[in-house]
Amino acid sequence: MAEDTRPVVVIGPGAVGTMLAAQLQKHLPEGRVYLAGSANPSPETSAHLDAIESEGVSVQGEAAYTVRPLVCRGAMDITASHLFFTVKAGRVEAAAAEFSKMTGEGTVTAVFSNGLDVCEALPPSYRERGVVRGLVGTGAEITKPGHVKQFGALDVTLAPEPGAVENSPHVARLAEFLEPLGVRVRRKRDGKEAEWRKAAANAVINPLGAALELRNGELLETPSAAVLVDALAKELQALVDAEGLALDVLEIVRETARATAGNRNSMWQDLMRGRRSEIREVTGRFIERADARGILFSTNKSLYYRVLSLEKSSSSHDAPGDARLDIEGGNS
């Protein structure tokens, strides 16, 4: 089969989207990788995209390099070979609608947003072709426009859309595309288990780190925080067990926090910038399921309302324009 040389499009120029676009552009020919934001970007996102257009993306981390992916604001009249959604879970539907014209026959779509059931927000036109559930295990932070700090090598998990049993070829195709580009890929056959594994880690690390203003590793090293980690994980474990999933929540949380120890998680970054966080799409979804099963979830609920309060006090609200699209699915 001839190589598909159509453009690769990353939708969502937040930290994870910028990191992913830079990684791809580092290995692909110039002019093939696009980093896409809304047609009406917020001032902050506009400054970030302007810097990338002018100077490229500067990546700091284990390896320091600068590359220059193309930038687009809104959909263009091109068809992508690969389309990556790195927007927040609550914005997947809007992003999918805005960029639907950039998909076509053979386009591989992957959703890397945090949260549960995020693929369900995609219109049928995407899901009928097959969707890959992507999960990023590497932390990232935009330090200033055009600059992203990366915490470790780019590590992703790929799985079928939760509930799907016939789209494993899409997982294989995407893995075969990403692995030669320096991305560490883990393939999972069970999309639900993969999604819940990541969401459980996010539900503990992100809101707790945001509320206490602690980096991921500090949550394990600070005694008072470690007690709360244990309590949150214990409640989540009861829900995971009820769902019939063979996951050790506390161990997953600890592994994730250690692997991304220096990261200031995305929820904390959102509160610092007065943005709407993903607390509803992450902890909120778990609360709904716990209530439906009659599972005690008091510690998680207390933290949930604490983060909502912090959002309000930081004047967080749905900003116009690219606030719909520019915030990537945050990572622990």
N, C-alpha and C positions, 0 to 999 in steps of 0.2 A: 504494500500500500504506500502511495506517495505521501511524503510528509505534508502535513497541513500547516501552511505558512501564513494563514490568516491572522489578524491581530489578536492579541491576548489582552483582555480588559479586566482591570481590578476596580470594582465599584465601591467607593468609600475611602477617601484619602485621610483617614485617621491614622493612628500609629501602626496598627496591624496591616492595614491596606497599603500604607506607604512602605513598610518593611517588605511586604510580599512583592510589590511592584519592583522595588529596588533589587531584590534577589533574582527575580525573573529577568530584569533588564541586564543584570550583570553577566548573564550567560546567553541571552538571545540577541539577535541582530538589532542594531539601532532601528528605531521606527516601528517596532512590532508591539511593544508593550505600552498600554495606555493606563493611566491612573485617572479615574473618572469621579467627578463630583457633580452636584446639581447644576442646572442651568443658572440658578440664582444663588450663588454661594454666600454664606455668612462672611462678614469681614475677616474673621480669624482664618477661615478656610481659604478665602480668596488670597490672603497674604501667603499662606502655605503653598498654594498652587502657583502663585506668581513666582515665589522663590524657586520652585522646582523648574518652572519654565526657563527662568533666568540662569540659575546656577546648578540645577540638578538636585538629586537627593544625596545628602551626606549621611552615611550610616556609621555610627560609632558602636563598638562592641568588641567581640573577639577579633574581628577583622574590620578595619576602617577602609572605606572606599566611597567613591562618588560616582553615580550614574545619572543618566538623564532620560527617564521614561517620558513619553508624550503625555500631555495633559488634555483632558476634555471636560468641558462644563456642559453637562447634559448629553443626551444621546447623539451619536453621529451616524451618518449613512454608511456604516460598515457592518460586516458580519464577523463576529468573533469566533475563533477556534475554541477558546476557553473563556468563560465568564465567571469571575469570582466575586461573590457578594461578601464584603467585610463590613457592612453597615450594622448598626445595632438591631437587635431582634425586632423591636417595635417598628423599624423602618424598612424591613425587607419587602413588604407588600408595595409600598410607595416606590421603592427603588426598582423593583421588578417591573412595575407599570411604566416607569419613565424610560427604562432601558430595554424594553422588550424588542424594539426594532433592531437591536444589535445581535439578536439570536437568529439561528437558522438551522438548516439541515446540518447535522453533525456537530453542532456546538455542544461542548461539555460544560454544564453549569454546576458550580459548587457553592454551597452556602457555608460560610465560616463564622457566622454570627453566634454569639452565646445564647443560652437559654434552651427551653424545651419546645418541641413541635414547631420550630422556626420554618422548616421546609413547607409546612402547610400554608404559609402565607403566600407562596408562589402561585401564580395563576396556572390553570390547567395546561396552557401552551408550553410552559416549562416542564411541568411534572410528567406530561405524557412522553416527553423525549427522554426522561430519566434524569434524576438529580443526585449528586453526590453530597453527602453530609461531611463537611470538613470541620476539623477542630484543631485550633492552633495551640501548641503547648509552649510557645516562646513568648515571653513578655516583651513589650515595646512601649516607648514613650517618646512623644514629640517634644524635643527640648527647646526648639525655636523653629520658625518657618523654614522648611526645607531640610531640617535635621531630625533624625530619629535615632534614639538609643535602643539597641537590641540586646536583650539579656540571654545570650547563648545562641547556639546554632538554630536555624529555623527548623522546627520540628512540627509535623502535622500528622493528624490521624485522619484517614479516609474510610468512610463506610457508606453502605447504601442508605438512602433515605429511610428513616425509621418506619417500619411497617412494610417496606418494599422487599420483595424477594427475587426480583428478576433483573435488577440493574447492576449486578456485580461487574459486568463488562465495563461499565462506565468508571467504576472504581479502579479497575485495572488500567484502563486507558489513561486516567488522570495520574495514577502513580507512575506509569511509564513515561509520562511527560515531565513530571516534577523531579524524579530521582536524578536524572542527568544534570539537573540545574542546581545541584547542591542542596536540595531539600531532603531532610530526613523524613521518610514516609513510613507510617505504620498503617497496615491495612487491617480492618476489622470487618467481620461478616455480619455482626449484629449492630445495626444502626442505633437501635434504642439503647442498648447497653453502653455504646460509645458515647452517645449524647448525654446520658444520665451520669456517666463517670465524670465528664467535664463539668456538667451543670452542678453536680454535688460539690465539687471542689470550688467552683465559683461562688456558690451559695454560702459557703463558710468564709473563704478568704476575702472575697471582694467587699461585702458589706462590713465585715468586722474590721478589715484593714482601713476602710474608709471612715468608719465611726471612731476608731482609736488613732487614726493617722499613723499607722505602722506599716512598714514594708512587709512583704510576704514572709521572709525569714524571721522577722521580729515577732510575728504572731506565735511562733513556737518557742522563741527565746525569752519572751516576757511572761513571767508566771501567771499574772492575772489574765492575760490574753489566752494563754494555753488552756486555762480552765474553761474558758468560753468556747474555744475550738472543740474541746472534748464534748461539751454539752450540745453544741450545734450539730456535731457529727453524729452523736447518739440519737438525736431525734430524726435526722435524715436516714440513719441506718434502719430505723423501724419502718420508714416509708419504703425504702429500697427493698427490704425484706418482703414487705407486703406486695410489692410489684413483681416479686419472683426473680429479682436480679441478684446474681452472685458477685456483689461488690462489697469491699471493705472500705466504708466511707472514710473513717479516720485515717487509715493508711494512705488512701488516695490523696486526702488533704495534706498530710504530712509530706508525701513525695512531691506534690505539686509546689508546696511552699518552699521546700528545700531546693528544688530545681530552678525556681524563679526567685530566690531569696532576696535579691537586690531590687526587685521590681516594686514600683508604686502602682498598685493595681488600677485598672481603668475606672472603677467606680469612684475611687478617691480622686483621680484626675478629673472626673466629671464634676464632682462637688467643688473642687478647687476652682473650676471654670464657670460655675453657675449653670451647669447643664443638667438636663434630665438624665438620670442614671438608668441602668437596666434592672433595678431592684424588682420591678413589677414582673418582668419577663423571666427572671431567675428565681428569686425567693418567692415571689408572688405565685408563680405556677406550682411550686412545691406546697405552698400553704393550701391552695385549692385542693390538691390531691390528698393532703393530710386530713383536711376537714371532711372530705368525702368519705374517707376511711375511718374517721373517728380517732385519729392518731394525735396524741398530745404533741403540740408544736410550739409551746409557749416561748422558748428561748429564741427560736427563729422568728416568731411573730414580733417579739419585743425589738429585735434588731431591725426587722423590716420597718416598723413604725419609726424607729430612731433615724434610719436613713431617709425616710420620707420627710421627717422633721428637718433634717440637715439640708435636704434639697430646698425646702421652703425658705429656710433662713439664708441660704446662699443665693436666693432669688432665681432659682432654676426654673425655667419654663421652656416650652417649645418655641425656639426662635424661628424666624422666617427663613425661607430659602434653604441653604445647604445643611442647616441643622437637621434636616430630614435624612440626609445621606452621608454627612461627613464623618460621623462618629462610628468608628468600626466596632464590631463585636469585641468588647474588651476581654482581656486575658488576665489570668491570675498572676 
